[in-house]
Amino acid sequence: CKILSDMNDFKIAHEEFSGQGQSKLCETADEVSGHYICFIVIDNTLYELNGAHGKPYIINKNIDEKDFLSLVCLEIRNRLENGFISEQLS
């Protein structure tokens, strides 16, 4: 992620293609109804990578990597139960 964010050629190519009408560009984050996120483990810390946040979000520290899937499922379940994400797909 850091390497891509520092690649000017990549940024320029992305901006050129994203503005060609293949998709509607959002003016604000409020217009984004859904997007992809990624959960990763680095140095026994579970992170969420989410472009809407602008930086990695720490979910849990000092984890065992074998618990990765169960911890991600627990995080998603908590978000669903607390209304942070919707169960409905459009």
Steps between C-alpha positions, in 0.01 A plus 500: 500500500778743595695417185196561278416825676851631423493403130423819306467315167240271657307799643499678164385188311227437759370856476496486119307173485264573788385819329417339164137434585545135596357586839347801668751682720369586845527858617491410873539192718128521579425397140683169537241233575741208507865418445758232566704477815784268592595336829867414553735389777840662538720431801212333686272801454170473310443803275219616277604675179218724386552782252219697661705533820825621347718287726509144639264433791621271780236246596692279741859472625705201613301244304599156383482488120308171518213701653486740203177374343309469827604851607397651166165320519451629855578857387251479212237345726546780757462762229183338370351473849584864580362634171834616361440297183183376336416138429319602181685484172395724214 
